[in-house]
Amino acid sequence: MTEPEDELPETPEERLERYLDGDLSPEERAGFDQELNRNPSLAARLEARQRAVSLLRRAGPERPPKHFVFMVAERARSERRRRSPVGAELVVAIISVALLIALSWVAFHGIDGSAPSPSVTSEKALTESDRRLIESVATIDSIAVAKTGTALIVRVRPTLDAREFESWATGPGAHFRPITALPDGRVDLTVSEATSTGH
């Protein structure tokens, strides 16, 4: 067997592995058999490997215990508990409850801390004249008390084209300010308490 110049020559261990795997050509196998007859140490290594392979084949594949995944997960949990400082879960729970309370406060009271006026419902707070005026140019979707509690936010869907509605909303005598256009085509009109009760 001739080797390319850039490859290292095969070691006896590599040839031993190829012999066991049946990867030697008939000429290489015959030459290796002669080497085994001359080298008792190599023959002993071959015999030891053949016994090991035979034992492994007889043993067959080992199967994990029935609840192996559960056992690994339980072990990981216990390791985590051992590494985490005592009470870490309690600290996380306390922070979560505090955050929930803070978010509930902001949701009800708003950022500025003033609660909406509970005495008057938003539907009743809009005067009839303001309602008629708005309904002459738009359909009312919803009415809500502003966070300050002193104004109403009336969400409408204009029935006029955009330019006519803008002219109505910003023209002389318009008192629904500020006006906020929404991406879906609806508009929020702000009706302050002073303008609503003045009609």
BAFI-3210 file (N, C-alpha, C; in Angstrom, 3 decimals, decimal comma, padded with zeros to 6 digits):
// residues 199
n [1|2|3|4|5|6|7|8|9|10|11|12|13|14|15|16|17|18|19|20|21|22|23|24|25|26|27|28|29|30|31|32|33|34|35|36|37|38|39|40|41|42|43|44|45|46|47|48|49|50|51|52|53|54|55|56|57|58|59|60|61|62|63|64|65|66|67|68|69|70|71|72|73|74|75|76|77|78|79|80|81|82|83|84|85|86|87|88|89|90|91|92|93|94|95|96|97|98|99|100|101|102|103|104|105|106|107|108|109|110|111|112|113|114|115|116|117|118|119|120|121|122|123|124|125|126|127|128|129|130|131|132|133|134|135|136|137|138|139|140|141|142|143|144|145|146|147|148|149|150|151|152|153|154|155|156|157|158|159|160|161|162|163|164|165|166|167|168|169|170|171|172|173|174|175|176|177|178|179|180|181|182|183|184|185|186|187|188|189|190|191|192|193|194|195|196|197|198|199]
n.u [000,855|000,661|001,256|-000,100|002,038|001,435|000,017|000,075|001,794|-000,042|-000,828|-000,126|-002,281|-004,391|-004,587|-005,343|-007,927|-009,179|-008,976|-010,628|-013,040|-013,380|-012,400|-010,116|-008,351|-008,146|-005,374|-004,168|-005,233|-004,093|-001,404|-001,555|-002,298|000,050|001,697|000,498|001,190|003,907|004,048|003,360|002,307|000,652|-001,185|-002,330|-003,588|-005,487|-007,036|-008,070|-009,636|-011,501|-012,847|-014,015|-015,739|-017,408|-018,591|-019,993|-021,813|-023,345|-024,499|-026,291|-028,387|-028,646|-031,451|-033,045|-034,329|-037,876|-039,140|-037,309|-037,017|-038,617|-037,162|-034,740|-035,653|-036,612|-034,261|-032,871|-034,520|-034,147|-031,434|-031,452|-032,927|-031,167|-029,061|-030,234|-030,808|-032,354|-035,765|-036,000|-038,080|-040,187|-039,556|-039,831|-042,573|-043,654|-042,804|-044,204|-046,900|-046,921|-046,415|-048,725|-050,687|-049,902|-050,260|-053,014|-053,921|-053,066|-054,562|-057,172|-057,121|-055,585|-052,590|-052,141|-053,416|-056,018|-059,270|-061,923|-065,020|-067,548|-070,179|-071,682|-072,784|-071,085|-072,675|-074,921|-073,690|-073,115|-074,530|-077,799|-077,866|-075,153|-074,919|-076,718|-075,451|-072,979|-073,914|-074,866|-072,776|-071,367|-071,209|-071,755|-069,549|-068,598|-068,698|-066,787|-065,613|-063,036|-059,668|-059,087|-061,507|-062,997|-063,838|-065,286|-064,659|-065,496|-065,864|-066,001|-067,310|-066,788|-069,311|-069,095|-066,827|-063,254|-062,067|-064,260|-065,193|-063,007|-063,036|-065,478|-064,866|-062,765|-063,490|-065,148|-066,833|-066,467|-066,155|-065,116|-062,435|-059,233|-058,824|-058,459|-057,222|-057,701|-056,007|-057,796|-059,696|-061,595|-062,444|-061,441|-063,210|-062,928|-064,902|-065,268|-066,224|-067,127|-067,890|-069,831|-071,868|-072,588|-074,432]
n.v [-001,175|002,113|005,340|008,651|011,532|013,651|012,566|011,113|008,147|005,145|004,227|001,388|001,080|002,350|000,691|-001,608|-000,924|-000,619|-003,259|-004,590|-003,387|-004,396|-003,124|-003,477|-004,259|-007,433|-008,000|-006,240|-007,242|-009,802|-009,101|-007,814|-009,943|-011,446|-009,635|-009,666|-012,263|-011,967|-010,017|-010,190|-008,436|-006,693|-008,569|-009,278|-006,883|-006,770|-009,022|-008,236|-006,041|-007,293|-008,889|-006,858|-005,626|-007,768|-008,160|-005,720|-005,955|-008,157|-007,096|-005,213|-002,327|000,135|001,035|004,022|004,734|004,426|006,892|008,874|011,507|013,042|012,668|013,973|016,609|017,168|017,017|019,189|021,287|021,100|021,692|024,344|025,524|025,173|026,811|029,372|032,322|032,224|032,920|034,250|033,781|034,836|037,567|038,217|037,728|039,704|042,066|041,772|041,934|044,551|045,994|045,341|046,580|049,262|049,634|049,234|051,432|053,562|052,946|053,423|056,000|057,571|059,120|061,608|061,392|062,166|061,081|060,021|061,813|060,456|061,156|062,042|060,528|059,842|059,873|061,422|063,815|065,157|067,811|068,295|070,091|070,133|067,458|067,321|069,145|067,862|065,447|066,377|066,378|064,064|060,598|059,469|057,484|056,841|058,105|059,534|060,316|062,608|062,108|064,130|064,744|066,995|067,354|066,047|063,325|062,824|060,359|060,185|059,335|060,877|062,130|063,787|064,721|064,670|067,257|069,023|068,334|069,083|071,818|072,457|071,716|073,418|075,913|079,201|079,692|077,114|074,865|072,544|071,457|070,174|068,586|065,289|063,315|059,959|056,932|055,179|056,717|057,782|060,413|062,150|064,341|067,042|068,054|070,628|071,342|073,967|074,837|072,969|073,350|075,870|076,045]
n.w [000,000|-000,967|000,310|000,109|-000,153|001,615|003,744|007,006|008,038|008,739|012,054|014,242|016,021|014,687|012,464|013,783|014,671|012,180|011,321|013,187|012,479|009,978|007,748|006,218|003,225|001,435|001,019|002,864|005,223|005,329|005,601|008,092|009,735|009,684|011,020|013,544|014,345|014,680|016,661|019,870|021,760|020,305|019,436|021,872|022,565|020,508|021,136|023,654|022,930|021,259|023,135|024,714|022,865|022,358|024,892|025,141|023,040|023,906|026,212|025,272|024,398|026,930|028,795|029,934|033,285|034,019|034,778|034,018|032,873|034,585|036,935|036,331|035,957|038,535|039,976|038,880|039,745|042,544|042,694|041,813|043,875|045,951|045,185|044,973|046,925|050,183|050,283|047,844|046,041|047,522|047,601|044,886|044,607|046,333|045,065|042,657|043,515|044,546|042,210|040,747|042,332|042,033|039,266|039,093|040,554|038,875|036,609|037,498|038,712|037,035|035,710|036,888|039,325|039,964|040,419|038,219|038,030|039,888|040,208|038,020|035,095|032,032|029,711|030,499|031,055|028,708|027,093|025,633|023,494|022,686|021,938|019,745|018,013|017,522|016,398|014,015|012,268|012,626|013,730|016,960|018,727|021,320|024,716|027,202|030,512|030,963|032,211|033,982|035,010|034,529|031,956|028,916|026,749|023,549|021,307|017,887|014,617|011,759|009,513|007,450|004,751|005,256|005,061|005,251|007,779|009,370|008,930|010,134|012,770|013,486|012,765|013,008|016,079|016,924|019,578|020,554|021,711|022,728|019,481|018,444|015,961|015,032|013,965|012,671|011,430|013,083|015,446|018,351|020,304|022,553|025,142|027,174|030,577|030,942|028,343|027,764|029,645|029,014|026,929]
ca.u [000,000|001,445|000,572|000,220|003,120|000,978|-000,647|000,958|001,623|-001,029|-000,240|-000,647|-003,603|-005,388|-004,768|-006,081|-009,332|-009,688|-009,072|-011,841|-014,211|-013,458|-012,139|-008,856|-008,450|-007,623|-003,908|-003,825|-005,611|-003,071|-000,193|-001,787|-002,271|001,463|002,215|-000,034|001,968|005,243|003,973|002,417|001,662|-000,435|-002,183|-003,032|-004,499|-006,604|-007,891|-008,762|-010,698|-012,542|-013,647|-014,804|-016,811|-018,333|-019,360|-020,918|-022,907|-024,217|-025,224|-027,387|-028,524|-029,202|-032,622|-033,140|-035,472|-039,184|-039,429|-036,018|-037,179|-039,107|-036,065|-033,791|-036,286|-036,645|-032,883|-032,557|-035,246|-033,507|-030,163|-031,789|-033,310|-029,974|-028,230|-030,895|-030,886|-033,630|-036,744|-035,990|-039,431|-041,017|-039,247|-040,459|-044,022|-043,972|-042,641|-045,309|-048,127|-046,782|-046,574|-050,136|-051,413|-049,559|-050,917|-054,451|-054,110|-052,932|-055,686|-058,387|-056,957|-054,814|-051,227|-052,131|-053,944|-057,397|-060,231|-063,042|-066,167|-068,526|-071,530|-072,404|-072,334|-070,613|-073,792|-075,772|-072,923|-073,143|-075,820|-078,574|-077,462|-073,861|-075,188|-077,307|-074,425|-072,014|-074,574|-075,123|-071,610|-070,667|-071,888|-071,063|-069,179|-068,536|-068,508|-066,092|-065,130|-061,579|-058,965|-059,139|-062,842|-063,659|-064,174|-065,732|-064,041|-066,538|-065,241|-066,984|-066,935|-067,349|-070,151|-068,624|-065,470|-062,251|-061,851|-065,448|-065,240|-061,965|-063,521|-066,506|-064,266|-061,824|-064,014|-065,725|-067,847|-066,132|-065,736|-064,716|-060,979|-058,516|-059,370|-057,416|-057,563|-057,213|-055,603|-058,892|-060,637|-062,418|-061,877|-061,810|-063,515|-062,917|-065,969|-064,970|-067,413|-067,603|-068,604|-070,980|-072,948|-072,920|-075,451]
ca.v [000,000|003,341|006,449|009,954|012,171|014,577|011,846|010,420|006,683|004,595|003,625|000,035|001,201|002,663|-000,533|-002,525|-000,500|-000,968|-004,726|-004,937|-002,889|-005,092|-002,136|-003,752|-005,047|-008,785|-007,973|-005,576|-008,154|-010,864|-008,493|-007,543|-011,250|-011,796|-008,746|-010,160|-013,457|-011,535|-009,035|-010,709|-007,293|-006,248|-009,653|-009,190|-005,716|-007,165|-009,942|-007,455|-005,234|-008,211|-009,258|-005,688|-005,473|-008,881|-007,852|-004,618|-006,460|-008,996|-006,271|-004,522|-000,911|000,365|001,918|004,856|004,383|004,819|008,303|009,533|012,945|013,627|012,663|015,029|017,901|017,335|017,280|020,567|022,177|021,095|022,410|025,770|025,953|025,191|027,943|030,670|032,721|031,948|033,997|034,931|033,704|035,754|038,924|038,359|037,810|041,014|043,068|041,590|042,465|046,008|046,491|045,196|047,644|050,543|049,701|049,398|052,831|054,408|052,667|054,047|057,416|058,281|059,468|062,802|061,051|062,591|060,073|060,577|062,192|059,372|061,633|062,247|059,597|060,560|060,062|062,508|065,049|065,843|068,518|067,958|070,961|069,640|066,197|067,620|069,795|066,832|064,476|066,968|066,171|062,811|059,590|059,322|056,103|056,689|059,318|059,171|061,424|062,724|061,777|065,265|064,778|068,270|067,421|064,804|062,949|062,247|059,714|060,237|058,927|061,954|061,788|064,693|064,367|065,124|068,704|069,698|068,111|069,909|073,205|072,564|071,577|074,498|077,192|080,134|079,132|075,744|074,846|071,186|071,441|069,850|067,549|064,305|062,373|058,596|056,279|054,469|057,675|058,391|061,635|062,439|065,748|067,333|068,973|071,056|071,582|075,339|074,954|072,081|073,929|077,201|075,972]
ca.w [000,000|-001,030|000,975|-000,466|000,582|002,657|004,820|007,946|007,948|009,668|013,259|014,499|016,671|013,643|011,675|014,656|014,600|010,840|011,305|013,932|011,737|008,698|006,699|005,520|001,991|001,697|001,116|004,126|006,307|005,365|006,167|009,513|010,415|009,863|012,064|014,819|014,690|015,089|017,760|020,868|022,434|019,418|019,452|023,152|022,477|019,634|021,892|024,694|022,268|020,789|024,311|025,105|021,878|022,575|026,106|024,841|022,186|024,719|027,189|024,574|024,766|028,264|028,772|031,141|034,140|033,495|035,039|033,923|032,622|035,832|037,903|035,944|036,244|039,995|040,401|038,473|040,664|043,855|042,538|041,747|045,224|046,781|044,785|045,148|048,329|050,839|050,183|046,547|045,492|048,297|047,137|043,568|044,828|046,918|044,001|041,705|044,130|044,602|040,841|040,410|043,049|041,403|037,956|039,329|040,962|037,684|035,720|038,016|039,033|036,028|036,098|037,745|040,638|040,213|039,988|037,469|038,848|039,848|040,436|036,773|034,068|030,856|028,781|030,972|031,157|027,420|026,966|024,443|022,375|022,189|021,259|018,423|017,202|017,090|015,526|012,698|011,401|012,942|014,532|018,245|019,082|022,771|025,507|028,438|031,324|030,861|033,456|034,908|035,590|034,225|030,535|028,299|025,475|022,702|020,143|016,805|013,268|010,937|008,359|006,402|004,348|006,229|004,982|005,785|009,218|009,977|008,882|011,173|014,093|013,807|012,273|013,983|016,964|017,330|020,975|020,933|021,572|021,499|018,597|018,179|014,891|015,290|012,710|012,011|010,855|014,116|016,020|019,739|020,576|023,985|025,524|028,535|031,409|030,732|027,072|027,756|030,430|028,485|025,868]
c.u [000,891|000,610|000,879|001,241|002,629|000,262|000,387|000,759|000,665|-000,324|-000,796|-002,031|-004,694|-005,659|-005,557|-007,579|-009,941|-009,868|-010,366|-013,105|-014,383|-013,196|-010,826|-009,130|-007,889|-006,081|-003,476|-004,119|-004,549|-001,782|-000,354|-001,786|-000,826|002,071|001,727|000,764|003,349|005,201|002,941|001,669|000,466|-001,549|-002,992|-004,013|-005,711|-007,573|-008,696|-009,900|-011,831|-013,435|-014,556|-015,987|-017,864|-019,210|-020,395|-022,096|-023,868|-025,057|-026,404|-027,496|-029,172|-030,355|-032,653|-034,333|-036,768|-039,466|-038,163|-036,147|-037,658|-037,984|-035,053|-034,371|-036,310|-035,253|-032,491|-033,250|-034,558|-032,157|-030,408|-032,150|-032,086|-029,104|-028,885|-030,959|-032,286|-034,539|-036,758|-037,387|-040,366|-040,791|-039,910|-041,972|-044,415|-043,852|-043,781|-046,606|-048,065|-046,974|-048,033|-050,973|-051,150|-050,248|-052,424|-054,760|-054,068|-054,113|-056,955|-058,244|-056,231|-053,452|-051,228|-052,786|-055,371|-058,356|-061,331|-064,230|-067,238|-069,962|-072,334|-071,876|-071,970|-071,745|-074,650|-075,038|-072,916|-074,519|-076,498|-078,153|-076,112|-074,049|-075,743|-076,265|-073,428|-072,668|-074,942|-073,968|-070,917|-071,597|-071,086|-070,828|-069,205|-068,324|-067,862|-065,686|-063,614|-060,945|-059,006|-060,487|-063,605|-064,031|-064,649|-064,922|-065,136|-065,842|-066,300|-066,397|-067,583|-068,190|-069,836|-067,261|-064,480|-062,090|-063,036|-065,525|-064,213|-062,394|-064,576|-065,869|-063,384|-062,342|-064,584|-066,829|-067,557|-065,632|-065,374|-063,200|-060,353|-059,191|-058,225|-057,898|-056,932|-056,891|-056,752|-059,957|-061,561|-061,696|-062,352|-062,005|-063,500|-063,980|-065,697|-066,275|-067,988|-068,383|-069,861|-072,148|-073,378|-074,000|-076,830]
c.v [001,224|004,469|007,726|010,642|013,034|013,878|011,172|008,918|006,208|003,938|002,220|000,085|001,475|001,427|-001,574|-002,202|-000,868|-002,473|-005,168|-004,526|-003,589|-004,175|-002,370|-004,547|-006,443|-008,802|-007,356|-006,498|-009,262|-010,313|-008,227|-008,834|-011,684|-010,945|-009,191|-011,389|-013,055|-010,680|-009,499|-009,579|-006,791|-007,295|-009,603|-008,007|-006,047|-008,056|-009,193|-006,629|-006,121|-008,637|-008,098|-005,488|-006,554|-008,632|-006,749|-005,093|-007,327|-008,175|-005,559|-003,069|-000,774|001,352|002,741|004,406|004,985|006,308|009,148|011,051|013,643|013,720|013,771|016,399|018,177|017,653|018,722|021,563|022,245|021,816|023,913|026,308|026,085|026,407|029,287|031,018|032,477|033,157|034,709|034,913|034,671|037,196|039,176|038,503|039,174|042,115|042,976|042,175|043,988|046,619|046,409|046,286|048,995|050,687|049,874|050,843|053,749|054,190|053,361|055,560|058,213|058,651|060,631|062,560|061,485|061,574|060,734|060,841|061,115|059,865|061,774|061,249|060,392|060,811|061,258|063,838|065,831|066,496|068,128|068,808|070,524|068,332|066,438|068,231|068,762|065,870|065,060|066,731|064,823|061,869|059,414|057,844|055,913|058,048|058,870|060,431|061,437|062,421|062,911|065,354|066,059|068,394|066,049|064,572|062,240|061,690|059,605|059,681|059,964|061,432|062,718|064,211|065,075|066,638|069,474|069,544|068,984|071,374|073,434|072,599|072,763|075,873|078,067|079,443|077,708|075,756|073,442|071,069|070,821|068,709|066,604|063,336|061,026|057,916|055,598|055,402|058,315|059,593|061,746|063,946|065,942|068,382|069,370|071,359|072,961|075,456|074,092|072,693|075,287|077,181|075,869]
c.w [000,000|-000,481|000,215|000,429|001,742|003,815|005,711|007,790|009,039|010,848|013,434|015,163|015,647|012,784|012,462|014,609|013,245|010,701|011,997|013,164|010,395|007,525|005,950|004,250|002,287|001,831|002,444|005,311|006,459|005,978|007,660|010,316|010,666|010,983|013,447|015,288|015,213|016,362|018,786|021,610|021,619|019,416|020,751|023,153|021,611|020,394|022,964|024,072|021,769|021,952|024,728|024,156|022,077|023,803|025,844|023,992|022,977|025,694|026,523|025,025|026,144|028,151|030,059|031,988|033,590|033,656|034,980|033,763|033,889|036,859|037,592|036,262|037,741|040,532|040,052|039,400|042,023|043,806|042,517|043,126|046,112|046,464|045,047|046,631|048,879|050,675|048,848|045,923|046,207|047,843|045,791|043,723|045,386|045,871|043,005|042,250|044,177|043,225|040,397|041,074|042,384|040,050|038,095|039,718|039,737|036,745|036,196|038,164|037,964|036,586|037,091|039,106|040,907|039,624|039,171|038,392|038,776|039,924|039,145|035,751|032,824|029,856|029,181|030,995|029,842|027,257|025,667|023,255|021,804|021,422|019,859|017,486|016,657|016,113|014,172|011,733|011,620|013,697|015,816|018,524|020,584|023,425|026,811|029,176|031,218|032,211|034,465|035,590|035,262|032,763|030,077|027,023|024,685|021,462|019,055|015,514|012,339|009,772|007,194|005,918|005,276|006,223|005,557|007,306|009,935|010,000|009,960|012,559|014,472|013,410|013,380|014,791|017,412|018,763|021,477|020,721|022,796|020,742|018,257|017,113|015,205|013,961|011,965|011,437|011,875|014,699|017,459|019,881|022,085|024,256|026,960|029,267|031,136|029,433|027,061|028,546|029,912|027,442|026,447]
res [m|t|e|p|e|d|e|l|p|e|t|p|e|e|r|l|e|r|y|l|d|g|d|l|s|p|e|e|r|a|g|f|d|q|e|l|n|r|n|p|s|l|a|a|r|l|e|a|r|q|r|a|v|s|l|l|r|r|a|g|p|e|r|p|p|k|h|f|v|f|m|v|a|e|r|a|r|s|e|r|r|r|r|s|p|v|g|a|e|l|v|v|a|i|i|s|v|a|l|l|i|a|l|s|w|v|a|f|h|g|i|d|g|s|a|p|s|p|s|v|t|s|e|k|a|l|t|e|s|d|r|r|l|i|e|s|v|a|t|i|d|s|i|a|v|a|k|t|g|t|a|l|i|v|r|v|r|p|t|l|d|a|r|e|f|e|s|w|a|t|g|p|g|a|h|f|r|p|i|t|a|l|p|d|g|r|v|d|l|t|v|s|e|a|t|s|t|g|h]
***
